[in-house]
C-alpha cells in the first residue's frame, strides 16, 4: 500500500475539479458544438456509419445507400473521373433487372476510357485554318497513337450525323482531321472550338459507354 494514498486522492480530485471548472467556463456556443459532435457520432454508430465516410448501411444496406442518405455530409465524387464513369455504369446495370451479365464487359469500357484520356491529355495537336476548313494533325506515340486512330475516325460519323462535313486522313503517327465550314458552323466557330471542342460535339459518349459495358458496341 502506498505510504501517502491521501496525496494521490487529492491530486485526482484537483484534476477533476479543474476539468469541471474549465468546462463551466467554456463559451455556450463551444459547448453546443461539442454536444452536437457527440450527437452526430452517436447517430453515426446507430446508422452504421462513422465520421469520414460510410461503412455499412443502417439495416445491412450498401455503403452507396448510406452515402446517398447522407449526401449533404459526405463527398459524392469518387476521386477519379474514369472510376466515377465506370461506377455510374455499373450502378445502372445493377439496377436494371434485364441486364444480361453474360454479355457485360466492363473491361472494354475501361479500355475506351483510357483511350479518351490519351487523346484528351496526351495527343499532340497542330491546327491550321484554310479559307474553307480547319485541318488538325493529331499525333502521338504508343498507346496515344493507337487511341487517336481508334477515336478520331470514329468521331467523324457523329459529326456527319450532326450535319457537319468532316473526314480523316491516316498518318504513321496519328491522323489528320479535316472539318469543313458552313453556315451553321462558320470558320470562326471551328477556330474557337479547336480539336477538343470538335471532339466533344454530340451526345453519343454516354449512351455508347453503357452500350460498351453491355457488350453491344465497340469503338
N, C-alpha and C positions, 0 to 999 in steps of 0.2 A: 504493500500500500504506500502511496506517496506520502512523504513527510509533511507536505503542505497542500492537502487537497482543497482547502478553502481558497487558496490563491488561484487555482485553476478555475474554480467555480466563479470567483469574482471576475476573472478575465472573460469567461464566456458570457456572463451577464452583461458586461460592459460592451462586448461586440454586438449582442442582440439589441441592447438599448440604443447604441449608435445607429444601427441599421433602421430601427423603427423611427428614430428621430429624423434621419435623413429622408426616409420615405414620406414622413409627415410634412417635411419642408419642401418636397418636390412640387413644382407648379401643377395646377389642376390639369392643364392640357397634356402634360407629360404623363401624368398618372393615367389619364384616359387612354393615351396611346398605348401604354404598356398593357392596360386591361384589354384593349382591342386586339393587340398582338396575341395575347393569351387566348382570347376567344377564337381567333382565326386558327390558331394552332390546334385547339381542341376540336373545332369543327372539321379541320383537315383530317385529323385522326379518325373522326367518326365517319367521314365520307370516303375514307380510304386514300386520301391524298396527303402530300407532305409539302412543306414550304419549298418552292423552287420548281415544282412540276408534279404531274400526276404519276401515281404508281399503279393503282388498280381501281376499278370502278366501285361505287358505293354498294352495289349488290352483285359484285363479281363482274361488272361491266368492263369494257376495254378501256385502256388509257385514253384512247381517242375520245370516247364518250365523256370521260371526266374532263378532258381538255376543252371539249365543246361546251360543257356545262359551266365551266369557269372561264369562259373566253375572255372575260374582262380582266382576269387576274393573271393569266399565263400567256407567254408568247404563242403566236399562231404560226410563225414562219418556221419551216423545218431546218433552215440554216443554209440550204444549198438549192439552187433553182432546179437542177435536173432531178435531184432527190425529191423535191416537192412535186414536180410534174409526174413522176412515177407514182408517188404516194397517192396523188389525186386519182390517177387512172385505176390503181389497184382498189381504192375505195369504191369507185364507180362499179367496177367488175364484181366486187364482193356484195354490193347492194342489189345487183341485178340477178334474180333467180334464174334467168335464162342464159347466164354465162356458161359457155362450153369450155371448161377448164382443160379439156384435152387439146384444145387449139390455142389457148392463151400462150403468148410468147413475150414476156416482159423483157427478156434479154434483147430482143430485136428493137424494142423501144429505147432501151438504154443505149444501144449502138447508134441509133439515129440521133439521140440527144448529144452524144459525143460528137457526131458529125456537125450538128448545129453549132456546138461550142467551137469546133475547129474553124469552121467557115466564118463565124461571127468575130472571133477574137484573134485568130492566128493567120488567116489568109492575108497575103499582100495584095493590095488593090491599087490599080492605076486607072484613072478615069480620063477620058478625052471627049470633049464636046465637038460635034460637027455641026453643019448647018441644019441637019435634019434628025440627028440622033445623039445618043450617048454610047460610047464604046468603052467597055470596062474590062480590063485584063485582071483576072483573079488567079493568083498563083500561090503555090506552096510546095512543101516537101513532105514525103512520107504520108502519114495519116491525114494531114491537112490537104495535100493534093488529092488524095482519094475521096475525101469528103466533098471537095469542090466539084469533082467530076460526077459525083452522085447527086448532089443537091441542086446545083445551078441549072443544068439542063432540065431537070425535072420541074423546076420552078417556072420555066418558060410556059409550060402547059397551063399553069394557074394564071399567068399574065394574059395569055391568049383568051382564057375564059372570061377575063375582065374587059376584053376589047382592046388590049394593048397588042402592038405588033413587036415581037421580040424573037431573038434567035441566039444560038451559041455556035462558036467555032472551037474545036478542040486544039489544045496546045500540049506539048510534052509535060509541062509542069502545072497545068490547070486548064482554064477555058477563057474564052472571050465572050462576054455577054453584050449583045447589041440591042438597044431598045429605041424604037423609032418614036419621034414626037408626033402628036396630033392635036386636034382642038381640045380634047379632054385632058391630054397630058402634054402640055407645051414644054419646050426646051427648058424654060426657067424652072419648071417643077422637077423635071428629070435631073437637072443640075443640083437642085436643092436636096432631093431625095438621096442621090448617090446610090452606091451599090447596096448598102444595107437597108436603106429606105425602100428600094425596089424589091428587095428580098422579102420584106415583111408584108407586101401587098397581098390582099385576100385573107379570108378567114379559114384557110384549109388546114393549118397546122394542128389545131386542137382536135378536130374530128379525125384527122389522119393518125394522130398519136393513139387515139382509142382504137382505131382500126388495126394499127400495127400490133398493139397489145393483144387484140383478139385473134391475131394471126390472119387477118383479112387483107392486109395491104403491106407492101414492101416498097421502099423508095428505089 
